[in-house]
Amino acid sequence: MQRLVGGFGRLRSFRLPSYIAYYHIPPPRLIHLDYRSLSVNDKMAESPKAGQVHALPQAELELPSMKKPRLAGKNVPKSERKRAKKRAKKTDLPEPCSTEDVLWRDVIAVLGQDVVDKALEDGSEFDSPFEFHQEVELEVSAICSSGEAIARSLDDLRPWTVIVPFALPREKVRARIYRNARLHSFADLLETLSYETQLDLKRDVVVKAYKNFSSVSPFFYQGYPANPRDEDLSDDAVPQILSTIGSPLEYGYRTKLTPHFEAPPKSARKAQPSDTEGKPDWLKIGFNRIGTSRTMDIEECPIATPVINNAYRPARENIIKNIFTYKRGVSLLYRDSLEHSSDASPREADTSVDALTSSLEKHVCITDQKAIVREKVGDKIFEYVAGSFFQNNNSVLVPLTNYVRDAIFPQTSITTDSDASPPTHLVDAYCGAGLFAITLSPHFQTVAGIELSQDSIKAATRNAELNNIPSDKITFRAGDAAAIFETVGEFPPDKTALLIDPPRKGCDDNFIQQLLAFRCKTVVYVSCNVHTQARDVGKILKATENEEAGRKYILESVRGFDLFPQTAHVESVAVLRLV
């Protein structure tokens, strides 16, 4: 901070003592003196004598509105400067449906809306009662939508929550604070929980997603009352959320791994030994620690397939041995793949499909981003580029695709007539490499997959050939985002089922409007982000609630799928039908 002082014909500056900034003493404002209108005696009177402090009037101690004091001086602790900067910063509330917004709603649910509103009004929402690395005793109140526990202090402190991993509701735990945020802190803890408990808690994530983001109420969820601020739909708008379907493999299931490491720092390069033995302390090969950008060293990943771990170990040793040859950080890729000949034609591959069995198939690890990966789902074969998207838990894909099939062709349904004929056409929007379109193709007369990516269309078309599905039955088409359903204009809506599996951001309003205009008989929404799914389903239900018979969508069922055991992630399948 600088103070400007009037001089004869010029301005000079000097830096305020650090103690003024540290104790927040208001700095003097800029004083403008017209020395040309003063006599010599007046000028001398304006200047304090040596060793004398010139006290300014109170009115001149205030800063102009455009001048903001900042901390200065080497004696001011860095932590104090950070806290002052944080207090001065005006932070907006999180963006709707963002990860921060999902957590913020969990905080509100635990503390209560009145408490949160008061803290926001007082400006105390960032005044944590906990210090950095403080150890605290907590009681877990609930599980956040992220899968972590949200707890409150056992001490008589002001309302505040703490986010703790690996803890269960009603547990009393001890945790160490590592970061403070708006009305909540983050803490470290190590705990374990049973897989059945994981599935129950992941169902709660789905429940809270529909409560918070679907704008549909009342809710038929035990212990989850409707939000009074939501606009009510009919009493049967949302069914009870079904139990989460688990993964056949709880560990060793993940078919893709992307560890990374940084290049040697300059200090290490200068001091590098001539003969490196063992791993340097600064070298970390693995994944980012939760809540930080620091890498945690991983020697083996318990949720990765054995094929990936077997390939990762020697590759890791090779990296350690040759670490000083790397000029920049590297992100690695490991994909579990069936062994196949890269030059085999599609028809040659067809003859091998029936011959392969799960117990005899040989798996290899692919590390080249551009190489071809092969997977088997049920009796179907899929190939795709290693660097592209495909589901990372092969063990759960058969239960998932079978569930979608049964949802489209239910034995009984509360929303359809018993005499109604089943759908004959399938539209697979966001089809990717054709997983759903190909696995469901035996149950339809005509199937169309729609994609914006030409590379995905090419891969899906090849996969149809690999599985000997005729081109007059299944096609993959490029769809313009502005008119995606025009590519299937010949499909009869009353005989068509629509399957959508969008990216995490969900469906935009333009897509939903096109879906409503097409108005197919059945919609199955598969989602990797249950919060945006709930938002989109709420929009569809709201848009058709006053429609006449045969034009109104009903949410028939919602169910979670655990594609990633031992993590907080849960996928969801929602089924909508016209009534």
C-alpha positions as CSV (number, residue, x, y, z in Angstrom):
1,M,0.0,0.0,0.0
2,Q,1.3,3.4,-0.9
3,R,0.6,6.8,0.6
4,L,0.8,9.8,-1.8
5,V,2.1,13.0,-0.3
6,G,2.0,16.5,-1.8
7,G,5.3,18.0,-2.7
8,F,6.5,21.2,-4.3
9,G,5.4,20.6,-7.9
10,R,5.5,16.7,-7.8
11,L,4.2,13.7,-5.9
12,R,6.3,11.3,-4.1
13,S,5.4,8.0,-2.4
14,F,6.5,5.8,0.4
15,R,5.3,2.4,1.7
16,L,3.2,2.2,4.9
17,P,4.7,0.3,7.8
18,S,3.5,-3.3,7.9
19,Y,2.0,-3.0,11.4
20,I,-0.5,-0.5,10.0
21,A,-1.8,-3.1,7.5
22,Y,-1.6,-6.0,9.9
23,Y,-3.8,-4.3,12.5
24,H,-6.1,-2.8,9.9
25,I,-5.4,0.8,10.9
26,P,-7.2,2.9,8.2
27,P,-4.5,4.4,5.9
28,P,-4.6,8.1,5.3
29,R,-6.3,9.3,2.1
30,L,-4.6,11.3,-0.6
31,I,-4.2,14.9,0.5
32,H,-4.1,17.5,-2.2
33,L,-2.4,20.8,-1.2
34,D,-2.2,23.8,-3.4
35,Y,1.2,25.1,-2.3
36,R,1.1,28.0,-4.7
37,S,-1.6,29.6,-2.6
38,L,0.2,29.3,0.7
39,S,2.8,31.6,2.2
40,V,6.2,30.3,3.3
41,N,5.0,30.4,7.0
42,D,1.9,28.5,6.0
43,K,3.9,25.8,4.2
44,M,6.2,25.4,7.2
45,A,3.2,25.1,9.4
46,E,1.7,22.4,7.2
47,S,4.8,20.3,7.7
48,P,5.3,18.5,11.0
49,K,8.5,19.0,12.9
50,A,11.1,16.3,13.2
51,G,9.8,13.5,15.4
52,Q,6.3,14.9,15.4
53,V,3.3,12.9,14.1
54,H,0.8,14.8,11.9
55,A,-2.7,13.6,13.0
56,L,-5.2,13.8,10.1
57,P,-8.9,14.7,10.7
58,Q,-11.3,11.8,10.9
59,A,-12.9,12.8,7.6
60,E,-9.6,12.4,5.9
61,L,-8.9,9.0,7.3
62,E,-11.5,7.4,5.0
63,L,-10.4,5.9,1.7
64,P,-12.1,6.9,-1.5
65,S,-14.6,4.3,-2.7
66,M,-12.3,3.1,-5.5
67,K,-9.3,2.6,-3.1
68,K,-9.3,-0.7,-1.2
69,P,-6.6,-1.3,1.4
70,R,-4.5,-4.4,1.0
71,L,-2.1,-6.2,3.3
72,A,1.5,-5.3,2.9
73,G,4.8,-6.0,4.6
74,K,6.9,-9.0,5.1
75,N,5.9,-9.4,8.7
76,V,2.3,-10.2,7.9
77,P,1.6,-13.9,8.1
78,K,0.7,-15.5,4.8
79,S,-2.3,-17.2,6.3
80,E,-3.6,-13.9,7.5
81,R,-3.3,-12.4,4.0
82,K,-5.1,-15.3,2.5
83,R,-7.9,-15.0,5.0
84,A,-8.3,-11.3,4.5
85,K,-8.4,-11.8,0.7
86,K,-11.0,-14.5,1.1
87,R,-13.2,-12.4,3.4
88,A,-13.1,-9.5,0.9
89,K,-14.1,-11.7,-2.0
90,K,-17.8,-11.7,-3.0
91,T,-18.6,-15.3,-3.9
92,D,-21.7,-16.2,-5.9
93,L,-23.7,-19.3,-5.1
94,P,-22.9,-22.4,-7.1
95,E,-24.1,-23.0,-10.6
96,P,-27.3,-25.1,-10.6
97,C,-26.7,-28.9,-11.1
98,S,-22.9,-28.4,-10.6
99,T,-21.0,-30.6,-8.2
100,E,-20.8,-27.6,-5.8
101,D,-24.5,-27.0,-6.0
102,V,-25.3,-30.7,-5.3
103,L,-23.1,-30.5,-2.1
104,W,-24.6,-27.1,-1.2
105,R,-28.1,-28.5,-1.2
106,D,-26.9,-31.3,1.1
107,V,-25.5,-28.7,3.5
108,I,-28.8,-26.8,3.5
109,A,-30.7,-30.1,4.2
110,V,-28.5,-30.7,7.3
111,L,-28.3,-27.2,8.7
112,G,-31.8,-26.0,7.7
113,Q,-32.8,-23.2,5.3
114,D,-33.3,-20.6,8.1
115,V,-29.8,-21.2,9.5
116,V,-28.3,-20.9,6.0
117,D,-30.3,-17.8,5.1
118,K,-29.2,-16.1,8.4
119,A,-25.5,-16.9,7.7
120,L,-25.7,-15.5,4.2
121,E,-27.4,-12.4,5.5
122,D,-24.8,-11.9,8.2
123,G,-22.0,-12.6,5.8
124,S,-20.6,-15.3,8.1
125,E,-20.9,-18.2,5.8
126,F,-17.1,-18.5,5.4
127,D,-16.3,-18.0,9.1
128,S,-15.4,-21.6,10.0
129,P,-15.1,-22.5,13.6
130,F,-12.3,-24.9,12.7
131,E,-8.6,-24.2,12.1
132,F,-6.5,-25.9,9.4
133,H,-5.5,-29.5,10.5
134,Q,-7.6,-29.2,13.6
135,E,-8.8,-32.6,14.9
136,V,-12.5,-32.7,15.7
137,E,-15.1,-35.2,17.0
138,L,-18.1,-35.4,14.7
139,E,-21.4,-37.2,14.4
140,V,-22.4,-38.2,10.9
141,S,-25.9,-36.9,10.0
142,A,-26.3,-38.2,6.4
143,I,-24.6,-39.3,3.2
144,C,-23.9,-36.6,0.6
145,S,-24.9,-37.2,-3.0
146,S,-21.1,-37.5,-3.7
147,G,-21.0,-40.6,-1.4
148,E,-19.1,-38.8,1.4
149,A,-20.6,-38.3,4.9
150,I,-21.8,-35.0,6.1
151,A,-21.4,-34.5,9.8
152,R,-21.8,-31.9,12.6
153,S,-19.5,-31.2,15.5
154,L,-20.2,-32.7,18.9
155,D,-19.1,-29.5,20.6
156,D,-21.4,-26.6,21.2
157,L,-20.3,-24.6,18.2
158,R,-22.2,-22.4,15.8
159,P,-24.0,-24.3,12.9
160,W,-21.4,-25.9,10.6
161,T,-21.0,-29.1,8.6
162,V,-18.0,-31.2,7.8
163,I,-17.6,-33.5,4.8
164,V,-15.9,-36.8,5.7
165,P,-15.2,-39.8,3.4
166,F,-15.8,-43.4,4.4
167,A,-18.2,-42.8,7.3
168,L,-21.8,-43.9,7.9
169,P,-24.8,-42.0,9.4
170,R,-25.1,-41.9,13.2
171,E,-21.4,-42.8,13.5
172,K,-19.3,-40.7,15.9
173,V,-15.9,-40.2,14.3
174,R,-12.7,-38.2,14.6
175,A,-11.5,-36.3,11.6
176,R,-8.8,-33.7,10.7
177,I,-9.8,-30.6,8.8
178,Y,-7.9,-29.8,5.6
179,R,-10.1,-27.1,3.9
180,N,-12.9,-24.7,4.8
181,A,-15.7,-23.5,2.5
182,R,-19.1,-22.0,2.7
183,L,-20.8,-23.3,5.9
184,H,-18.8,-26.6,5.5
185,S,-15.3,-27.9,5.9
186,F,-13.6,-31.0,4.4
187,A,-11.8,-33.5,6.6
188,D,-9.8,-36.7,6.3
189,L,-10.9,-40.1,7.7
190,L,-10.4,-43.8,6.9
191,E,-13.3,-46.2,7.3
192,T,-14.8,-49.2,5.5
193,L,-18.4,-50.2,4.7
194,S,-20.1,-53.3,3.4
195,Y,-21.2,-53.5,-0.2
196,E,-24.9,-53.8,0.7
197,T,-24.6,-50.6,2.6
198,Q,-23.0,-48.9,-0.4
199,L,-26.0,-49.9,-2.6
200,D,-28.4,-48.5,0.0
201,L,-26.5,-45.3,0.2
202,K,-26.4,-45.0,-3.6
203,R,-30.1,-45.4,-3.7
204,D,-30.3,-42.4,-1.4
205,V,-28.2,-40.4,-3.9
206,V,-30.9,-41.1,-6.6
207,V,-33.6,-40.2,-4.1
208,K,-32.1,-36.8,-3.2
209,A,-31.3,-36.1,-6.9
210,Y,-35.0,-36.3,-7.8
211,K,-36.0,-34.5,-4.7
212,N,-33.7,-31.6,-5.4
213,F,-33.6,-31.3,-9.1
214,S,-36.7,-32.8,-10.8
215,S,-39.1,-30.0,-9.5
216,V,-41.6,-32.9,-9.1
217,S,-43.5,-33.4,-5.9
218,P,-44.9,-34.9,-3.7
219,F,-42.3,-37.6,-3.3
220,F,-43.1,-41.1,-2.2
221,Y,-39.7,-41.6,-0.5
222,Q,-39.5,-42.7,3.1
223,G,-38.0,-39.9,5.1
224,Y,-37.8,-37.4,2.2
225,P,-40.6,-34.8,2.3
226,A,-41.4,-32.8,-0.7
227,N,-39.8,-29.4,-1.1
228,P,-42.5,-26.8,-0.5
229,R,-40.9,-24.5,-3.0
230,D,-41.4,-26.9,-5.8
231,E,-44.5,-26.7,-8.0
232,D,-46.6,-29.8,-7.5
233,L,-47.5,-32.2,-10.3
234,S,-50.0,-35.0,-9.9
235,D,-49.8,-37.3,-6.9
236,D,-48.5,-40.2,-9.1
237,A,-45.9,-38.2,-10.9
238,V,-42.9,-40.0,-9.3
239,P,-42.8,-43.6,-8.2
240,Q,-40.8,-45.0,-5.4
241,I,-37.1,-45.3,-6.2
242,L,-36.2,-48.9,-6.6
243,S,-33.2,-50.5,-4.9
244,T,-29.8,-50.1,-6.7
245,I,-28.6,-53.1,-8.7
246,G,-25.1,-54.1,-7.8
247,S,-22.1,-55.0,-9.9
248,P,-21.2,-58.7,-10.2
249,L,-17.6,-57.8,-9.4
250,E,-17.0,-55.5,-6.4
251,Y,-13.2,-55.4,-7.1
252,G,-11.1,-56.0,-10.2
253,Y,-13.8,-54.8,-12.5
254,R,-12.4,-51.6,-14.1
255,T,-11.3,-52.1,-17.7
256,K,-9.7,-48.7,-18.1
257,L,-7.0,-46.9,-16.0
258,T,-5.3,-43.6,-16.6
259,P,-2.5,-43.0,-14.1
260,H,-0.2,-40.1,-14.5
261,F,3.1,-38.6,-13.3
262,E,5.1,-35.4,-13.5
263,A,8.5,-34.9,-15.1
264,P,11.5,-34.5,-12.7
265,P,11.7,-31.0,-11.1
266,K,14.7,-28.8,-11.9
267,S,16.3,-29.4,-8.6
268,A,16.1,-33.1,-9.1
269,R,17.6,-32.8,-12.6
270,K,20.6,-30.9,-11.3
271,A,21.2,-33.4,-8.5
272,Q,20.3,-36.6,-10.4
273,P,22.5,-39.6,-9.4
274,S,24.6,-41.3,-12.1
275,D,23.1,-44.7,-11.2
276,T,19.5,-44.4,-10.0
277,E,18.4,-47.0,-7.5
278,G,14.8,-47.1,-6.3
279,K,12.1,-44.5,-6.7
280,P,12.9,-40.9,-5.8
281,D,10.7,-39.5,-3.0
282,W,9.4,-36.7,-5.3
283,L,8.2,-39.2,-8.0
284,K,4.5,-40.1,-7.7
285,I,2.8,-42.3,-10.3
286,G,-0.9,-42.7,-9.8
287,F,-4.0,-40.4,-9.3
288,N,-4.8,-37.1,-7.7
289,R,-5.6,-37.1,-4.0
290,I,-9.2,-36.2,-3.4
291,G,-9.7,-32.5,-3.2
292,T,-6.2,-31.7,-4.3
293,S,-4.0,-31.5,-7.5
294,R,-1.3,-33.6,-5.8
295,T,-0.6,-37.1,-7.1
296,M,-1.0,-40.1,-4.8
297,D,1.5,-42.9,-5.6
298,I,-0.3,-46.1,-6.6
299,E,1.5,-49.4,-6.9
300,E,-1.7,-51.4,-7.6
301,C,-5.3,-50.4,-8.2
302,P,-7.7,-52.8,-6.4
303,I,-10.7,-52.0,-8.7
304,A,-8.7,-52.5,-11.9
305,T,-8.8,-55.8,-13.7
306,P,-5.9,-58.2,-13.1
307,V,-4.7,-57.8,-16.7
308,I,-4.3,-54.0,-16.2
309,N,-2.5,-54.4,-12.9
310,N,-0.1,-57.0,-14.4
311,A,0.8,-54.6,-17.2
312,Y,1.0,-51.6,-14.9
313,R,3.6,-53.1,-12.5
314,P,6.5,-53.5,-15.0
315,A,5.6,-50.3,-16.8
316,R,5.8,-48.5,-13.5
317,E,9.3,-49.9,-12.8
318,N,10.4,-48.9,-16.3
319,I,9.2,-45.3,-15.6
320,I,11.1,-45.2,-12.4
321,K,14.3,-46.5,-14.1
322,N,14.1,-43.9,-16.9
323,I,12.4,-41.0,-15.2
324,F,15.1,-38.5,-16.1
325,T,14.5,-39.1,-19.8
326,Y,11.0,-37.4,-19.4
327,K,10.9,-33.7,-20.2
328,R,7.2,-33.3,-19.3
329,G,4.5,-35.1,-17.4
330,V,2.7,-38.1,-18.9
331,S,-0.8,-39.5,-18.7
332,L,-0.8,-43.2,-19.2
333,L,-3.6,-45.4,-20.7
334,Y,-4.4,-49.1,-19.8
335,R,-7.3,-50.9,-21.5
336,D,-8.4,-54.5,-20.8
337,S,-9.0,-56.1,-24.2
338,L,-9.7,-59.5,-25.8
339,E,-6.8,-60.6,-27.9
340,H,-7.5,-60.2,-31.6
341,S,-5.8,-60.0,-34.9
342,S,-5.7,-56.4,-36.1
343,D,-5.8,-57.5,-39.7
344,A,-8.8,-59.9,-39.3
345,S,-11.8,-59.0,-41.5
346,P,-15.2,-58.5,-40.0
347,R,-16.5,-61.8,-41.4
348,E,-13.5,-63.7,-40.0
349,A,-14.3,-62.2,-36.6
350,D,-17.9,-63.3,-36.9
351,T,-16.9,-66.9,-37.1
352,S,-15.0,-66.6,-33.8
353,V,-17.9,-65.1,-31.8
354,D,-19.7,-68.4,-31.1
355,A,-16.4,-70.2,-30.4
356,L,-15.3,-67.8,-27.7
357,T,-16.3,-68.5,-24.1
358,S,-15.7,-66.3,-21.1
359,S,-13.5,-68.9,-19.4
360,L,-11.2,-69.4,-22.3
361,E,-10.9,-65.9,-23.8
362,K,-7.4,-64.4,-23.6
363,H,-7.2,-60.8,-22.4
364,V,-4.4,-58.4,-23.2
365,C,-3.6,-54.8,-22.0
366,I,-3.7,-52.1,-24.7
367,T,-1.7,-48.9,-24.0
368,D,-1.8,-47.2,-27.4
369,Q,-4.5,-44.5,-27.5
370,K,-5.1,-45.3,-31.2
371,A,-5.2,-49.1,-31.0
372,I,-8.4,-51.1,-31.2
373,V,-9.9,-52.6,-28.1
374,R,-12.2,-55.6,-28.3
375,E,-14.8,-56.5,-25.6
376,K,-17.6,-59.1,-25.4
377,V,-21.0,-58.2,-23.9
378,G,-23.1,-61.3,-23.6
379,D,-22.9,-62.9,-27.1
380,K,-22.0,-59.7,-28.8
381,I,-18.5,-58.4,-29.8
382,F,-17.6,-54.7,-29.7
383,E,-14.5,-52.9,-31.0
384,Y,-13.5,-49.3,-30.4
385,V,-10.5,-47.0,-30.4
386,A,-8.7,-47.3,-27.0
387,G,-8.8,-43.5,-26.4
388,S,-12.6,-43.3,-27.1
389,F,-15.5,-43.8,-24.6
390,F,-16.9,-47.2,-23.7
391,Q,-18.3,-48.4,-20.3
392,N,-15.5,-49.3,-17.9
393,N,-17.2,-52.1,-16.0
394,N,-17.8,-55.0,-18.4
395,S,-19.2,-57.3,-15.7
396,V,-22.3,-55.2,-15.2
397,L,-23.1,-54.5,-18.9
398,V,-25.2,-57.7,-19.4
399,P,-27.4,-56.9,-16.3
400,L,-27.7,-53.3,-17.5
401,T,-28.7,-54.1,-21.1
402,N,-31.1,-56.9,-19.9
403,Y,-32.8,-54.4,-17.5
404,V,-33.3,-51.9,-20.3
405,R,-34.7,-54.6,-22.6
406,D,-37.2,-55.7,-19.9
407,A,-38.1,-52.1,-19.2
408,I,-39.1,-51.6,-22.9
409,F,-41.0,-54.9,-23.0
410,P,-42.5,-55.3,-19.5
411,Q,-44.7,-58.2,-18.6
412,T,-47.0,-55.9,-16.8
413,S,-47.1,-52.1,-16.8
414,I,-49.3,-49.6,-14.8
415,T,-49.1,-47.1,-17.7
416,T,-50.0,-49.2,-20.7
417,D,-53.1,-51.1,-21.9
418,S,-52.9,-54.9,-21.8
419,D,-53.9,-55.0,-25.5
420,A,-51.3,-52.5,-26.6
421,S,-48.7,-53.9,-29.1
422,P,-45.0,-53.8,-28.2
423,P,-42.7,-51.3,-30.0
424,T,-41.1,-52.5,-33.2
425,H,-38.6,-49.7,-33.8
426,L,-35.7,-48.5,-31.6
427,V,-33.9,-45.2,-31.7
428,D,-30.6,-45.1,-29.8
429,A,-29.6,-41.5,-29.3
430,Y,-26.1,-40.8,-28.2
431,C,-25.4,-44.3,-29.4
432,G,-21.5,-44.2,-29.2
433,A,-20.1,-47.5,-30.4
434,G,-23.6,-49.1,-30.5
435,L,-23.7,-50.9,-27.1
436,F,-27.5,-50.6,-26.6
437,A,-28.5,-50.6,-30.3
438,I,-26.7,-53.8,-31.0
439,T,-27.5,-55.8,-27.8
440,L,-31.2,-54.9,-28.2
441,S,-31.4,-55.4,-31.9
442,P,-32.8,-59.0,-31.8
443,H,-36.0,-57.6,-30.2
444,F,-36.8,-55.0,-32.9
445,Q,-37.6,-55.0,-36.5
446,T,-35.7,-51.8,-37.2
447,V,-33.0,-50.1,-35.2
448,A,-31.3,-46.7,-35.7
449,G,-28.4,-45.3,-33.8
450,I,-27.9,-41.5,-33.9
451,E,-24.5,-39.8,-33.1
452,L,-22.8,-36.5,-33.8
453,S,-19.4,-38.1,-33.9
454,Q,-18.4,-39.6,-37.2
455,D,-15.7,-41.8,-35.5
456,S,-18.4,-43.2,-33.3
457,I,-20.7,-43.9,-36.3
458,K,-17.8,-45.7,-38.0
459,A,-17.1,-47.9,-34.9
460,A,-20.8,-48.7,-34.4
461,T,-21.3,-49.7,-38.1
462,R,-18.3,-52.0,-37.9
463,N,-19.6,-53.5,-34.7
464,A,-22.9,-54.3,-36.4
465,E,-20.9,-56.1,-39.1
466,L,-18.9,-58.0,-36.5
467,N,-22.1,-59.3,-35.0
468,N,-23.6,-60.2,-38.5
469,I,-26.5,-57.8,-38.2
470,P,-27.9,-56.9,-41.7
471,S,-27.7,-53.3,-42.7
472,D,-31.4,-53.3,-43.6
473,K,-32.2,-53.9,-40.0
474,I,-29.7,-51.6,-38.2
475,T,-28.2,-48.3,-39.3
476,F,-26.1,-45.6,-37.6
477,R,-26.8,-42.1,-38.7
478,A,-25.2,-38.7,-38.2
479,G,-27.7,-36.4,-36.4
480,D,-27.5,-32.7,-36.4
481,A,-28.0,-31.4,-32.9
482,A,-30.6,-28.9,-34.1
483,A,-32.7,-31.5,-35.8
484,I,-31.6,-34.9,-34.5
485,F,-35.0,-36.7,-34.9
486,E,-35.3,-35.7,-38.6
487,T,-32.9,-38.6,-39.4
488,V,-35.6,-41.1,-38.2
489,G,-38.6,-39.3,-39.6
490,E,-39.9,-42.5,-41.1
491,F,-40.2,-44.2,-37.7
492,P,-43.8,-44.4,-36.4
493,P,-43.8,-42.7,-32.9
494,D,-46.5,-45.0,-31.5
495,K,-44.3,-48.1,-32.4
496,T,-41.0,-46.6,-31.4
497,A,-38.9,-46.8,-28.2
498,L,-36.3,-44.1,-27.6
499,L,-33.1,-44.8,-25.6
500,I,-31.0,-41.9,-24.5
501,D,-27.6,-42.1,-22.8
502,P,-26.2,-38.6,-22.8
503,P,-22.9,-37.2,-21.3
504,R,-22.8,-35.9,-17.8
505,K,-24.3,-32.5,-18.7
506,G,-27.5,-34.2,-19.7
507,C,-29.9,-33.1,-22.5
508,D,-30.2,-29.5,-23.5
509,D,-33.6,-27.8,-23.9
510,N,-33.4,-28.1,-27.7
511,F,-33.1,-31.9,-27.5
512,I,-36.0,-32.1,-25.0
513,Q,-38.2,-30.0,-27.3
514,Q,-37.4,-32.4,-30.2
515,L,-38.1,-35.4,-28.0
516,L,-41.5,-33.9,-27.1
517,A,-42.3,-33.1,-30.7
518,F,-41.4,-36.7,-31.8
519,R,-43.4,-38.1,-28.8
520,C,-42.5,-41.8,-29.1
521,K,-44.3,-44.4,-27.0
522,T,-41.5,-45.3,-24.6
523,V,-38.4,-43.4,-23.4
524,V,-35.6,-45.1,-21.5
525,Y,-33.1,-42.6,-20.0
526,V,-29.8,-44.1,-19.0
527,S,-27.6,-41.5,-17.2
528,C,-24.1,-41.3,-15.7
529,N,-25.3,-38.2,-13.8
530,V,-28.5,-38.8,-11.9
531,H,-28.8,-35.1,-11.0
532,T,-29.1,-33.9,-14.6
533,Q,-31.3,-36.9,-15.4
534,A,-33.7,-35.8,-12.6
535,R,-33.7,-32.3,-14.0
536,D,-34.4,-33.5,-17.6
537,V,-37.1,-36.0,-16.5
538,G,-38.8,-33.2,-14.5
539,K,-38.9,-31.0,-17.6
540,I,-40.5,-33.8,-19.7
541,L,-43.2,-34.5,-17.0
542,K,-43.9,-30.8,-16.5
543,A,-44.3,-30.2,-20.2
544,T,-46.9,-32.9,-20.7
545,E,-48.8,-32.9,-17.4
546,N,-51.8,-31.2,-18.9
547,E,-51.8,-33.1,-22.2
548,E,-54.7,-35.2,-23.4
549,A,-54.8,-39.0,-23.2
550,G,-52.0,-40.6,-25.3
551,R,-49.9,-37.5,-25.1
552,K,-48.9,-37.4,-21.5
553,Y,-45.7,-39.0,-20.1
554,I,-45.6,-40.8,-16.8
555,L,-42.4,-41.8,-15.0
556,E,-42.9,-45.5,-14.6
557,S,-39.7,-46.4,-12.7
558,V,-36.3,-45.1,-11.6
559,R,-33.4,-47.4,-10.5
560,G,-29.7,-47.0,-9.8
561,F,-27.0,-49.2,-11.2
562,D,-23.6,-49.5,-9.5
563,L,-21.1,-49.4,-12.4
564,F,-18.3,-48.3,-10.0
565,P,-18.2,-50.2,-6.7
566,Q,-16.1,-48.8,-3.9
567,T,-16.7,-45.3,-5.3
568,A,-19.5,-42.7,-4.8
569,H,-20.6,-42.9,-8.4
570,V,-24.0,-44.3,-9.3
571,E,-25.8,-44.5,-12.7
572,S,-29.5,-44.4,-13.1
573,V,-32.2,-45.8,-15.5
574,A,-35.5,-43.9,-15.8
575,V,-38.4,-45.3,-17.8
576,L,-41.1,-42.9,-19.2
577,R,-44.2,-44.0,-21.1
578,L,-47.2,-42.3,-22.8
579,V,-50.6,-42.9,-21.1
